[in-house]
Structures are given as structure tokens and as C-alpha cells.
Amino acid sequence: MSTNLLTVSPSPHVHTELTVPQIMRGVIIAMVPALLFSIYNFGIGALYVSFLSVFFCVGIEYVISTYLLKRASSIYDGSAIITGLLLAFNVPSNLPWYIIFIGSAVSIGIAKMSFGGLGNNPFNPALVGRVFLLLSFPVQMTSWPVKGATFSLDAITSATPLGILKEGVNSGTSVDVITQDMPSYVDFFFGLQSGSLGEVSAFALLLGLIYMIYRKIITWHIPVSMLVTITLLTGIFWLLDPTKYVSPLFHLLTGGIMLGAVFMATDYVTSPFTHRGMILFGVGIGVLTVLIRLFGSYPEGVSFAILIMNAFVPMINKYVKEPRYGVKKKQSK
């Protein structure tokens, strides 16, 4: 009789009737509203960048798994497509093709496949690629085409609302003066602003969040804990000094907070297993994001915050976990 009674496999451990490919397809469907709005907002450039990013990510994963790792191709589970879309969502819509290729190679080749593929990577692959590109090509990664600009490397660009705010505050200008010529919160909500092609429309991202929660692809714990933490912390600073700190709603509707909360932080592989761990994970991301935004030199902080908390996930899983099967919980006296 065989003694191999248990089969231990890497995450994600899916405890539903949904298979991994079905979950990946559900995530892709949830990303469609943000993708469509990015095409509406930035034109053919958004479609071009998204297509190239997906093409490169899928192709690189196929080559590595087939010819380097000598195993069946893993591209059919859909994870490479999601990585490609998420990488595209985190870059400008006028990014040159060779930079997209480099970002795809880093995301798939270094952040994912070098650890063994899906289920083994400790950090979100798309965010690793995004941060690598930001550090390597800072000018191209921070040149944001304005709404309606045609695809061109010389397209009209403008700073993001967060960039304008950071520059103005550092120069001593009051927040009211800085924001008086910016779009309204309604415009911010629907995405009429500059930024990465997939992060500008909170409305489109929330549609994706509602769909994934409804389909039970993700739970509310990480997005809600992250957004509530950011709202509370930025609200405290805003109440203490509204001339220096902007309102919580401004933070929620600008930059990558919504994109990070909905699609990046909720990644199965790089987030905690338990609901309590997820809440702690989301709170940590929220705290780090606020600290970087308010006191760092960089106007955005979501990508760095998620990657930092990814590193703490093994420790969270170790110390914040449900009792083992058959072990009774300790009852308080």
C-alpha cells in the first residue's frame, strides 16, 4: 500500500467548484470595463499597449515553460493574460513597444517563472514589472497622455492630479489653490484625468470589484480594509491641516488606489489565506500607501506598498491562521 497519503501542492488552493482557468476568466471579464474605458479615454494607444503587453507576456511564458523548463505550457490557465493586462493597466498609453517587452520579460521571466510559475511567486508579477520600468525608464513611465490624445510618442502629456498636488504642496501652495482648476470629483470618479491607462476610472474598477465579489472570485476583506484605512488616515491629516492635506475622496479617486485594491492586492498567490490575515494585509497596504503619498518624494505609493506587504504574507500566514482540524479553540474564562 502506498504511503503517499497526502499531496502537498503550492497555492492557490481553491476551495470552490471553480477551477483556476475559470477564476482567471472571471478576473479577465471583471477587467473589461476598465479596459473599454481606457480605450475610450486614450484611444488606440490603450488598445495597442494592452495587446502588446498580453502578447509578450503569453509568448514569454510559453517559451520559458516549453523550452527552458521542459514542461507542458502553462499559458492555458489564463494567468499570463491577466499579468499582461495588469501590466498594461499600470503604464501610460503611449509607452514604446520595447519598454513594454522589457516589462513583460521582468514580470513573467523574473517575478513569476523564475520561482516556478503560478502559485510560487512571492510578489505580484505585474507590479514587479511596473516598478522595474518606473526605476529604469522614469521619463517614459511618467509622461501621461491627456484624454483624447492620439497614439504617438510625442502626444500631448500632462501631470497626474497626484503629481500636481505633490509639486504644489512642496512649493508651499495651499491645497485649495492647487485643486481649484482640477476636474471635479465626479470627473475623477468616471475617469476624466491623466494617469496609467487602467487606473483612471474608479467607476469601471468598482464594476469589476462588484462582479468578482458576486462571483465569489474574491472576498471584500482586502479591498474594504485597504480603502477604509486610507480613508481614515488621510481624513485625520485633512482635518488637522486642510491647507496642506487633501480630502480622503481625492486620494481614493486619483492614482492607483482603486486599481490596487481591486486587482493587485487581491491576487490569490501573493495575499494571505485567512480573512483575518487579509484584513491585516489590507490595513498594512493602506498605511504604507498613505505614508508614501504624504511624506515620500514620490506622489504615488500603492505599488510599493503592495510589494512590501507581499513580503510579509508568509509571516501573516504563519501567525494569523485558523486552528488546525481537530484542535479546539481556547475559550476565555
C-alpha positions in Angstrom: 0.0 0.0 0.0 1.3 3.4 -0.9 2.4 5.7 2.0 1.8 8.9 0.0 -1.5 9.7 1.7 -1.2 13.5 1.1 -0.3 15.5 -1.9 1.1 18.9 -1.0 0.9 21.5 -3.7 1.6 25.2 -3.9 -1.0 27.9 -3.7 -3.5 28.9 -4.9 -5.6 26.4 -3.0 -9.1 26.9 -4.5 -11.9 25.5 -2.2 -14.8 26.1 -4.6 -16.2 24.4 -7.7 -14.4 26.9 -9.8 -11.2 25.8 -11.5 -8.1 28.0 -11.9 -8.8 28.8 -15.6 -12.5 29.6 -14.7 -11.3 32.0 -12.0 -8.8 33.6 -14.4 -11.6 34.1 -17.0 -13.7 35.7 -14.3 -11.0 38.1 -13.5 -10.5 39.0 -17.2 -14.2 39.6 -17.5 -14.0 41.9 -14.5 -11.2 43.9 -16.2 -13.2 44.5 -19.3 -15.0 47.7 -18.1 -11.6 49.3 -17.2 -10.1 48.2 -20.5 -13.0 49.6 -22.5 -12.9 52.9 -20.7 -9.1 53.2 -21.2 -9.7 52.8 -25.0 -12.4 55.4 -24.9 -10.3 57.8 -22.8 -6.9 57.3 -24.5 -7.8 55.9 -27.9 -5.9 53.4 -30.0 -2.8 53.8 -27.7 -4.6 51.9 -24.9 -5.5 49.1 -27.2 -2.0 48.9 -28.7 -0.3 48.8 -25.3 -2.7 46.2 -23.9 -2.4 44.0 -26.9 1.4 44.1 -26.9 1.6 43.5 -23.1 -0.6 40.4 -23.3 1.1 39.1 -26.4 4.6 39.5 -24.9 3.6 38.0 -21.5 1.9 35.0 -23.1 4.7 34.4 -25.5 7.5 34.7 -22.9 5.7 32.3 -20.6 5.3 29.8 -23.4 8.9 30.0 -24.4 10.2 29.6 -20.8 7.8 26.8 -19.8 8.3 24.8 -23.0 11.9 25.3 -23.9 13.7 26.2 -20.7 11.7 24.4 -18.0 10.9 21.5 -20.4 7.3 21.0 -19.3 3.8 21.5 -20.6 3.0 25.0 -21.4 1.2 26.9 -18.6 -0.3 29.6 -20.8 -3.8 28.0 -20.9 -4.6 28.8 -17.3 -5.1 32.4 -18.3 -2.7 33.9 -15.6 -0.3 35.2 -18.2 -3.1 37.1 -19.9 -4.0 38.7 -16.6 -0.4 39.7 -15.9 -0.2 41.3 -19.3 -3.5 43.2 -18.8 -2.4 44.4 -15.3 1.0 45.5 -16.6 -0.8 47.5 -19.3 -3.1 49.0 -16.7 -0.1 50.3 -14.8 1.7 52.1 -17.6 1.0 55.1 -19.9 -0.9 54.5 -23.1 2.0 55.9 -25.2 4.7 53.6 -23.9 7.1 52.4 -26.7 6.9 48.7 -27.6 10.4 47.8 -26.4 9.7 49.1 -22.9 6.5 47.0 -22.9 8.6 44.0 -23.9 11.1 44.6 -21.1 8.3 45.0 -18.5 6.7 41.8 -19.7 10.0 39.9 -19.6 10.6 41.1 -16.0 7.0 40.3 -14.9 6.9 36.8 -16.4 10.6 35.8 -16.6 11.8 37.1 -13.3 8.9 37.7 -11.0 6.9 34.6 -12.0 8.6 31.8 -13.9 12.0 32.0 -12.0 10.1 31.0 -8.9 8.4 28.0 -10.6 5.3 29.6 -12.1 1.8 30.2 -10.9 1.4 29.6 -7.2 5.1 30.0 -6.3 5.8 33.7 -6.9 6.1 35.7 -3.7 5.4 39.1 -5.4 2.8 40.3 -7.8 4.4 39.9 -11.2 2.8 42.9 -12.9 3.8 45.2 -10.1 7.3 43.9 -10.2 7.4 44.7 -13.9 5.8 48.1 -13.3 8.3 49.2 -10.6 11.2 47.9 -12.6 10.1 50.1 -15.6 9.5 53.1 -13.3 13.0 52.9 -11.9 14.6 52.1 -15.3 12.6 54.5 -17.6 11.3 57.2 -15.3 10.6 59.8 -18.0 8.6 57.5 -20.3 6.7 56.0 -17.3 5.6 59.4 -16.0 4.6 61.0 -19.3 0.8 60.8 -19.2 -1.2 61.4 -22.4 -4.1 63.7 -22.0 -7.7 62.5 -22.6 -8.3 62.0 -26.3 -4.7 62.2 -27.4 -3.9 60.1 -30.4 -1.3 57.4 -30.0 2.1 58.9 -30.5 5.4 59.1 -28.6 5.0 62.9 -29.0 1.4 63.0 -27.8 0.4 65.9 -25.6 1.1 64.9 -22.0 0.2 66.3 -18.6 1.0 65.5 -15.0 -1.4 63.4 -12.9 -3.5 65.1 -10.2 -1.3 63.5 -7.6 1.8 64.8 -9.3 0.4 68.3 -9.4 -0.7 68.1 -5.8 2.8 66.9 -4.6 4.6 69.6 -6.5 2.3 72.3 -5.3 2.4 71.3 -1.6 6.2 71.1 -1.8 6.4 74.6 -3.1 4.2 75.8 -0.2 1.0 76.4 -2.1 -2.3 75.8 -0.4 -4.3 72.7 -1.4 -7.4 74.9 -2.2 -5.3 76.9 -4.8 -3.7 73.7 -6.2 -7.1 71.9 -6.8 -9.2 74.8 -7.9 -8.5 74.2 -11.6 -8.7 70.4 -11.4 -11.6 68.3 -12.6 -14.5 67.7 -10.2 -14.8 64.6 -8.1 -17.5 63.3 -10.4 -15.0 63.6 -13.3 -12.4 61.8 -11.2 -14.8 59.1 -10.4 -15.6 58.4 -14.1 -12.0 58.8 -15.2 -11.6 62.2 -16.9 -8.0 62.6 -15.7 -4.4 61.7 -16.7 -2.7 58.5 -15.4 -2.0 54.9 -16.2 -4.5 53.6 -18.7 -6.3 51.2 -16.4 -6.4 53.2 -13.2 -8.2 56.4 -14.1 -11.8 55.3 -13.9 -12.9 54.3 -10.3 -16.4 53.6 -11.7 -15.1 50.9 -14.1 -12.9 49.4 -11.5 -15.8 49.2 -9.0 -17.9 47.4 -11.6 -15.1 44.8 -11.7 -15.0 44.6 -7.9 -18.7 44.0 -7.7 -18.6 41.3 -10.3 -15.8 39.4 -8.7 -17.4 39.6 -5.2 -20.7 38.5 -6.7 -19.0 35.5 -8.5 -17.1 34.8 -5.2 -13.8 35.1 -7.0 -12.6 37.4 -4.2 -13.9 38.5 -0.9 -14.4 42.0 0.5 -11.7 41.8 3.2 -8.7 43.1 1.3 -10.3 45.9 -0.8 -12.5 47.2 2.1 -9.8 47.1 4.8 -7.4 48.9 2.4 -9.8 51.6 1.3 -11.2 52.2 4.9 -7.6 52.5 6.3 -6.7 55.0 3.6 -9.9 57.0 4.2 -9.4 57.2 7.9 -5.7 58.1 7.8 -6.0 60.7 5.1 -9.1 62.1 6.8 -7.2 62.6 10.0 -4.5 64.6 8.3 -7.0 66.5 6.3 -8.9 67.6 9.4 -5.7 68.6 11.1 -4.5 70.8 8.3 -6.8 71.2 5.2 -4.4 73.7 3.7 -1.6 71.1 3.4 -3.5 67.8 3.1 -6.2 67.0 0.6 -9.5 65.2 1.4 -9.8 61.4 1.5 -12.0 61.4 -1.5 -9.3 62.9 -3.6 -6.9 60.1 -2.6 -9.4 57.4 -3.3 -10.3 58.7 -6.8 -6.8 59.5 -8.1 -3.8 57.4 -8.7 -3.7 53.6 -8.4 -5.6 53.0 -5.1 -8.7 51.6 -6.8 -6.7 49.5 -9.2 -4.5 48.2 -6.5 -7.4 47.4 -4.1 -9.5 45.6 -6.7 -7.0 43.7 -8.9 -3.5 43.9 -7.5 -3.8 43.3 -3.7 -6.4 40.6 -4.1 -4.1 38.3 -6.1 -4.6 34.8 -4.7 -0.9 33.8 -4.7 0.6 36.9 -3.0 -2.2 37.6 -0.4 -3.0 35.8 2.9 -5.1 32.7 3.2 -7.4 33.7 6.1 -9.9 36.5 6.3 -8.2 38.0 9.4 -4.9 37.8 7.6 -6.5 39.6 4.6 -7.7 42.4 6.8 -4.3 42.8 8.3 -2.8 42.7 4.8 -5.2 45.4 3.5 -4.6 47.7 6.6 -0.8 47.4 6.0 -1.1 48.4 2.4 -3.3 51.3 3.3 -0.9 52.6 6.0 2.1 52.3 3.7 0.3 54.0 0.8 -0.6 57.0 2.9 2.9 57.3 4.4 4.5 57.2 0.9 2.0 59.6 -0.6 2.1 62.2 2.2 5.7 62.0 3.3 7.7 60.4 0.5 9.2 62.1 -2.6 7.0 60.0 -4.9 3.4 61.1 -5.3 2.1 57.6 -5.7 2.7 54.7 -3.3 0.3 51.8 -4.0 2.7 49.7 -6.0 5.5 49.9 -3.4 3.0 49.3 -0.5 1.6 46.1 -2.1 5.0 44.7 -2.9 6.2 45.4 0.7 3.2 43.7 2.2 3.7 40.8 -0.3 6.9 40.1 1.6 5.0 39.9 4.9 2.4 37.4 3.6 4.4 34.2 4.7 4.6 35.7 8.2 1.0 36.6 8.2 0.0 33.1 7.1 2.2 31.6 9.8 0.9 33.7 12.7 -2.7 34.5 11.6 -4.3 31.3 10.8 -7.3 29.2 11.7 -6.9 26.3 14.2 -5.8 23.0 12.8 -8.5 20.5 12.1 -9.4 18.7 15.3 -7.9 21.4 17.6 -10.4 23.2 19.8 -10.2 26.9 20.1 -9.2 28.3 23.5 -12.1 29.6 25.4 -11.8 32.7 27.5 -12.5 32.4 31.2 
